[in-house]
Amino acid sequence: MVINGTQQLVVRAFDAEGREVSLPGPGGDASTSWQMLNGGGTVTSDGVFHSGTQLGTFTNTVRVSRGGAEAFASFTVIAGAAAAIVVTPNPDTLGVGATSQFTAAVVDAGGNPIPATPAWTVVNGGGEINSATGAFTAGMTAGTFTNTVRASSGALSGFATVTVLPSSSPITITMMPNPAEMGVNSTQQFIATAVDGNGDTIAITPVWSVEEGGGTIVDSTGVFTSGETLGTFTNTVMATSGNVSGTATVEVTTTPPPSTGIFGSAAPNGIMAGTEVTCVSLGLIDADVSIHPGNTVTGYPPCTITGAQNLGNELAEQMQVDLTTAYNTLADLPCPPGNVIAANLGGTTLPAGVYCSETEIGVTGTLTLDGGGDPDAEFVFQAGSSLTTAGDIVLINEAQAQNVFWQVGSSATLGTASSWQGNIVALTSITLVDTATLLGRALAREGAVSLGTGNIITLP
């Protein structure tokens, strides 16, 4: 039977000798009981079966009984006649001259698909469409064209509305990070990137909102604060410009995060500071950021933080505790007399070990660290006062940035265009001058971490 169909079921009764017993009416009388057992529709007290909208075979689903005798009937429900055509996307937004692929689903009254190949036309302007494929190309006139895309099959038609935006308007908005993994009661700066109808990135000032829970957001800045409920909140952060939106998913996980190596809960951070984190422009921190006891972040955006921000909260406090433990552990490592640093390290090659200076450590040029074929080889540099660079770190023979540590008694400065590797753990402050990059961590206990222009920090 097709969906929403009706069928009178006829009951016949026989005695023990196989002789038919006369019953009143096709469905019997009040002594005849009809029941639905396995879905597929409904049945009335006089044996009229009405099929539902669920397709499939329903075995022995109708039972009729009278006295001690019973019988069963099975049904297969198939799609009914075409009842509607659903066109997607609807509505659709695209720039002048841009293309969009429309699709059409022909369905019966229950929403079940029916094989069909619709014909496509444009009825209210806005562009042109391939009559066979549904590929739509917007014209050069901006505006909203209501129910302009039509898909037809027989006497049925379905429609979609198209909005054509000027070439300078956003067509798509992409979110970063997506997804964002955060602890409870932590913050995350989201970034929305818009592309216009010409495929060019354009500047927008979106309105931010939270659609599916998980926390709250500042509608003007995109700074999201997670709540205390754990879970995955799909497409919950939304940035909207005009009638175009982009979304991002947030995963709120247990806090503190799992301990990782010497840094414990502080390990996910690319930057930690005691007072504030600042950036001039074009900076990228591809990691988490934590500040305690301060909570100030300046320059993001235009600079970008892809990870979570824990600003002055309980998790940031615990991270500072773990950072202090790591700082003291590194500072207390014994330094062999032969590894006391007496001159600038630029232009030298060093094996794994602990190296120390009572005052500053300077690197002008290239310092090469040789792992000796051991991927677990560790390099620890202890600076009594400062670390100042005007050069690069090169790792060879399986040496890894994650196993390089710079313990600094006051402050560290990575000079212009330095290509640095390793984890900087400073008592006071850390500064990255323009275009300096760091494969590692910039972790300051008491002061600020300051970035110039074009700095990049990536976890090792």
Secondary structure, DSSP 8 states (H G I E B T S, - for coil): -BTT-EEE----EE-TTS-EE--SSTT--TT-EEEE-S-SEEE-TTSEEEE-S--EEEEEEEEEEETTEEEEEEEEEB--S--EEEEESSSEEEETT-EEE-EEEEE-TTS-B-----EEEESS-SEEE-TTT-EEEE-S--EEEEEEEEEEETTEEEEEEEEEE-TTSEEEEEEESSSEEEETT-EEE-EEEEEETTS-EE----EEEESS-SEEE-TTT-EEEE-S--EEEEEEEEEEETTEEEEEEEEEE-SS----GGGGGGTTEEEEESSEEEEEES-EEESEEEESS--EEESTTTSEE-S-EEESSHHHHHHHHHHHHHHHHHHTS---GGGB--S--TT-EEESEEEEESS-EEEEEEEEEE-TT-TT--EEEEESS-EEEEEEEEEETT--GGGEEEEESS-EEE-TT-EEEEEEEESS-EEE-TT-EEEEEEEESSS-EEEEES-EEE--
